[in-house]
């Protein structure tokens, strides 16, 4: 086969300059449609430069390539791959605004050059373009939606891959913009976001709890609601941790996309933040478990302790504060009262002992009844002071004002006067001697007397009587005083069984005496109290004698009084006194332990029960006892 070469007709390709398609310079296009979009392909990475590529004569559109200076080649590869994929996705979408526009322009220009009436054809082409604008706009919007859907699908796939390896340039741009916006707003909205998140969490917890509680009936309903609410809240916290960790990784990746000198993040910082976030979630869970237990324990302690604290606080602001430990060091109500008592006794003793201008001096405790040689109203003074000034105030704090108030109460309850008397003494030789005596008359008022003098209310009287209860006084060391009792009086017993009582009274033949001794013996062990002497639960010496003989049907009171001095005076005036040698069970033994200004200075009485034994209410420290007869300080013996 021979090939004939034709030399006279060379084949040439004629191109017309007006038909060229310029992608980047559309200067001759005068009509711009409303749906034509301008694509900005500026550098997407900091420090990147763009170099223009020359157009190829084939007329194919050429895309600009970017060169990243001081960047990472791996990052360039990722960006180029994404652009290539993006171009492939765009090729599948044939309808584009600028393509339609350029096609119409090129067609019209070619028709004008080759045909007559080209202007009419061009106008018709432009009219067709204007008519097709709504269609092209719709197609563009459809293409945009499809492109967005494709991008979203790629974003979801990128999330499942290791951070930074397959991120596309468009994802980088969008993420960078989002992160930058969030970073700029975090400082101003951190608290509000946190509060919003907590509110949402709480709302979800409550909603889940209500739903679970509603679904579950009975007692388990609220419990199920709480458990469900906590489970939902924990799940939300885990999801929040995942989002936070992902954002932190993106921030690290974005920092690595910057130039070397502008990078501020590091792998160490990122790992530290991730660990702290995880640790924070663990701590939060631990706190969520432990805190309710601690709060429950605290509430239980508060429930138990708070009433006690309130009660103690109330007591310290009440008269009963005297029975509690002092609030401060230094003087107390007891120490200050003891000082006043000591000063008072020293003053009266000095006055009686000196008896200046008189032959003799003596102290007379006016109307005192008891077994003490030196009586005292020490506890009465303190309790009256506390009731008068301790209601709603810490009267136990001994400042200047409190000391003065206590001194005023003491002076109202403890005072003395002086009187004189003459006493004629018959001498052995038949002559008489007259001597003058200075009497220092000491008055020691009881709390009973002060109830009327201070006009206490019913509540104050009840409070005062409770404080003067011997059991309460024992809390502050009350022992009943000192002295008295005379000689003998040993082998004291504070309790007797009924068998022992029956044995003691078995030899008593007189019915009245037997009944009297039986009653007195049955009260052995009862507490002593002058204030409660008529209650049946407490006795003093004279009330025990009175009620014992009253049980036998005999009234030994005198002039309506039942004091030991009054009972002795009544029996003496009726001739019922006997000698001590004639004593029998049921007889009364009267004593004088101090000067009290009463009949024969009688201050105490005991009941003889036979075999050298007696029953007597001695004092607050021992109460009613059964013991040997005390033979000292006896004034007289009487038989009712």
Secondary structure, DSSP 8 states (H G I E B T S, - for coil): ------SSS-------GGG---SS--TT-----TT---------STTEEEE-----TT------EEEETTS-HHHHHHHHHHHHHHHHHHHT----HHHHHHHHHHHHHHHHHHSTTHHHHHHHHHHHHHHHHHHHHHHHHHHHHHHHHHHHHHHHHHHTS-TTTS--HHHHHHHHHHHHHHHHHHHHHHHHHHHHHHHHHHHHHHHHHHHHHHHS-TTHHHHHHHHHHHHHHHHHHHHHHHHHHHHHHHHHHHHHTS-GGG----HHHHHHHHHHHHHHHHHHHHHHHHHHHHHHHHHHHHHHHHHHHHHHHHHHTSGGGGGS--SSSS--HHHHHHHHHHHHHHHHHHHHHH-TTSSEEEEEETT--SS-SS---HHHHHHHHHHHH-TTS-TTS--HHHHHHHHHHHHHHEEEEEEEEEEEEE-TTS-EEEEEEEEEEEEE--HHHHHHHTT--HHHHHHHHHHTSHHHHGGGT----S----SB--S-BS---HHHHHHHHTT---HHHHHHHHHHHHTTT-EE-STTTTSSSEE-HHHHHHHHHHHTT----BTTB-SHHHHHHHHHHTT-EE-GGG--TT-EEEE-SS--SSGGG--EEEEEEETTEEEEEEETTTEEEEEE-B-TTEEEEE--
